[in-house]
Amino acid sequence: MTLTIRPEDPRGADLDLLFQRHAAAMQAETPPESIHMLPREALAVPSLTFFVAREGGAPVAMGALKLLDGDEAEIKSMHVLAEHRGRGLSRLMLAALLDHARAAGLRRLSLETGTQPGFSAARGLYASAGFSDCPPFGSYRPDPNSHFMTLELG
């Protein structure tokens, strides 16, 4: 099947399963006070570009870039449906986000992910793409449940 990754409106009706699974995964691994997931409606703003990976027309993954100050952005809402994991879709989504950021002239991407074992694959993916640990950025504050990473785009 053909895989596409494109910007879309996060309010699309066929994206419900992606958002339900993303929320369930965050709530299962992270204490409520440490969940930094944006509500679906907050992803539908001009300062954010929301991407959907579709295979055969069906949504299988999502990710977003949220513009911060100047030429920096944050990766938000990266999620691949569990039944589609292990096939490199996270890496493809991350590559699409990086390509978009570079084309937009951004110079830095940062992210927050969890410190719990369930987030180890995500931390490994980001590290393998060149992201390195950093202190909290933007409105984030130190949190034992948060792991912060950043990447200078060249």
Kinemage of the C-alpha trace (Angstrom):
@kinemage 1
@onewidth
@group {chain A} dominant
@subgroup {mainchain}
@vectorlist {calphas} color= white
{ca met a 1} P 0.000 0.000 0.000
{ca thr a 2} L 1.042 3.580 -0.597
{ca leu a 3} L 2.101 5.672 2.389
{ca thr a 4} L 1.591 9.439 2.342
{ca ile a 5} L 2.504 12.010 4.988
{ca arg a 6} L 0.868 15.404 4.557
{ca pro a 7} L -0.414 18.360 6.560
{ca glu a 8} L -4.088 17.992 7.458
{ca asp a 9} L -6.724 19.481 9.717
{ca pro a 10} L -6.545 17.652 13.083
{ca arg a 11} L -10.330 17.833 13.365
{ca gly a 12} L -10.844 15.255 10.584
{ca ala a 13} L -13.477 12.712 11.634
{ca asp a 14} L -11.371 9.722 10.593
{ca leu a 15} L -8.609 10.768 13.016
{ca asp a 16} L -10.611 9.905 16.141
{ca leu a 17} L -8.813 6.588 16.722
{ca leu a 18} L -5.371 8.229 16.518
{ca phe a 19} L -6.323 10.809 19.139
{ca gln a 20} L -8.029 8.266 21.400
{ca arg a 21} L -5.009 5.952 21.351
{ca his a 22} L -2.572 8.856 21.832
{ca ala a 23} L -4.486 10.110 24.876
{ca ala a 24} L -4.777 6.599 26.330
{ca ala a 25} L -1.032 6.012 25.931
{ca met a 26} L -0.160 9.305 27.617
{ca gln a 27} L -2.568 8.672 30.495
{ca ala a 28} L -1.328 5.102 31.004
{ca glu a 29} L 2.330 6.120 31.336
{ca thr a 30} L 2.340 9.629 32.804
{ca pro a 31} L 0.943 11.226 35.965
{ca pro a 32} L -1.817 13.717 35.030
{ca glu a 33} L 0.177 16.760 36.177
{ca ser a 34} L 3.002 15.824 33.780
{ca ile a 35} L 0.948 15.271 30.611
{ca his a 36} L 1.779 17.997 28.086
{ca met a 37} L -0.372 16.678 25.250
{ca leu a 38} L -2.289 19.402 23.425
{ca pro a 39} L -6.057 19.028 23.114
{ca arg a 40} L -7.147 18.256 19.571
{ca glu a 41} L -8.648 21.706 19.003
{ca ala a 42} L -5.381 23.341 20.120
{ca leu a 43} L -3.654 21.593 17.203
{ca ala a 44} L -5.879 23.462 14.715
{ca val a 45} L -4.200 26.877 14.989
{ca pro a 46} L -2.076 28.842 12.507
{ca ser a 47} L 1.102 28.441 14.614
{ca leu a 48} L 0.936 24.664 14.289
{ca thr a 49} L 1.268 22.303 11.328
{ca phe a 50} L -0.366 18.923 11.889
{ca phe a 51} L 0.703 15.926 9.773
{ca val a 52} L -1.048 12.616 9.162
{ca ala a 53} L 0.540 9.471 7.741
{ca arg a 54} L -1.955 7.471 5.732
{ca glu a 55} L -1.576 4.005 4.329
{ca gly a 56} L -4.100 3.089 1.680
{ca gly a 57} L -6.028 6.203 2.733
{ca ala a 58} L -6.337 5.138 6.380
{ca pro a 59} L -4.642 7.267 9.077
{ca val a 60} L -1.879 5.309 10.826
{ca ala a 61} L 0.282 8.016 12.450
{ca met a 62} L 0.386 11.695 13.329
{ca gly a 63} L 2.819 14.397 14.348
{ca ala a 64} L 2.922 18.173 14.560
{ca leu a 65} L 5.222 21.183 14.630
{ca lys a 66} L 4.336 24.067 16.927
{ca leu a 67} L 6.098 27.341 16.192
{ca leu a 68} L 7.799 28.888 19.188
{ca asp a 69} L 9.716 32.157 19.263
{ca gly a 70} L 11.515 33.244 16.116
{ca asp a 71} L 12.897 30.346 14.130
{ca glu a 72} L 12.285 27.568 16.634
{ca ala a 73} L 9.541 24.935 16.824
{ca glu a 74} L 8.461 22.079 19.052
{ca ile a 75} L 7.501 18.579 17.977
{ca lys a 76} L 4.076 17.668 19.364
{ca ser a 77} L 1.654 14.732 19.213
{ca met a 78} L 3.899 12.106 17.610
{ca his a 79} L 1.953 8.837 17.636
{ca val a 80} L 1.797 5.669 15.545
{ca leu a 81} L -1.075 3.225 16.000
{ca ala a 82} L 0.223 0.168 17.894
{ca glu a 83} L -0.713 -2.268 15.130
{ca his a 84} L 1.494 -0.326 12.687
{ca arg a 85} L 4.594 -0.030 14.890
{ca gly a 86} L 7.891 -1.707 14.088
{ca arg a 87} L 7.794 -0.707 10.429
{ca gly a 88} L 9.678 2.593 10.596
{ca leu a 89} L 6.623 4.866 10.481
{ca ser a 90} L 7.860 6.964 13.416
{ca arg a 91} L 11.140 7.524 11.607
{ca leu a 92} L 9.278 8.510 8.413
{ca met a 93} L 7.016 10.918 10.321
{ca leu a 94} L 10.023 12.460 12.053
{ca ala a 95} L 11.781 12.850 8.681
{ca ala a 96} L 8.697 14.622 7.289
{ca leu a 97} L 8.655 16.988 10.269
{ca leu a 98} L 12.374 17.699 9.900
{ca asp a 99} L 12.008 18.322 6.152
{ca his a 100} L 9.113 20.709 6.764
{ca ala a 101} L 11.050 22.562 9.477
{ca arg a 102} L 14.099 22.988 7.258
{ca ala a 103} L 11.968 24.145 4.302
{ca ala a 104} L 10.307 26.694 6.619
{ca gly a 105} L 13.736 28.063 7.582
{ca leu a 106} L 13.591 26.934 11.190
{ca arg a 107} L 16.938 26.597 12.937
{ca arg a 108} L 15.991 24.522 16.001
{ca leu a 109} L 13.493 21.823 16.918
{ca ser a 110} L 12.875 20.837 20.511
{ca leu a 111} L 10.573 18.340 22.193
{ca glu a 112} L 9.335 17.000 25.480
{ca thr a 113} L 8.762 13.294 25.983
{ca gly a 114} L 8.347 11.058 28.986
{ca thr a 115} L 10.987 9.525 31.222
{ca gln a 116} L 8.936 6.362 31.783
{ca pro a 117} L 9.991 3.045 30.168
{ca gly a 118} L 7.141 3.281 27.649
{ca phe a 119} L 8.848 6.305 26.101
{ca ser a 120} L 12.278 4.684 25.674
{ca ala a 121} L 11.664 3.921 21.982
{ca ala a 122} L 10.727 7.568 21.373
{ca arg a 123} L 13.840 8.813 23.169
{ca gly a 124} L 15.950 6.383 21.118
{ca leu a 125} L 14.353 7.530 17.862
{ca tyr a 126} L 15.033 11.188 18.615
{ca ala a 127} L 18.613 10.492 19.733
{ca ser a 128} L 19.275 8.502 16.543
{ca ala a 129} L 18.083 11.515 14.520
{ca gly a 130} L 20.600 13.775 16.256
{ca phe a 131} L 18.514 15.218 19.084
{ca ser a 132} L 20.391 15.749 22.330
{ca asp a 133} L 19.266 16.353 25.893
{ca cys a 134} L 18.529 19.947 26.854
{ca pro a 135} L 16.990 21.870 29.737
{ca pro a 136} L 13.280 22.720 29.748
{ca phe a 137} L 12.362 25.235 27.044
{ca gly a 138} L 9.439 27.570 26.389
{ca ser a 139} L 6.874 27.363 29.186
{ca tyr a 140} L 8.099 23.972 30.458
{ca arg a 141} L 9.527 23.662 33.943
{ca pro a 142} L 11.740 20.907 35.390
{ca asp a 143} L 9.698 17.734 35.896
{ca pro a 144} L 11.011 14.268 36.817
{ca asn a 145} L 8.512 12.815 34.317
{ca ser a 146} L 9.728 14.945 31.391
{ca his a 147} L 12.747 14.445 29.145
{ca phe a 148} L 13.697 17.415 26.955
{ca met a 149} L 15.650 17.180 23.705
{ca thr a 150} L 16.706 19.581 20.967
{ca leu a 151} L 18.244 19.584 17.502
{ca glu a 152} L 20.001 22.396 15.628
{ca leu a 153} L 18.921 22.300 11.988
{ca gly a 154} L 21.669 22.978 9.491
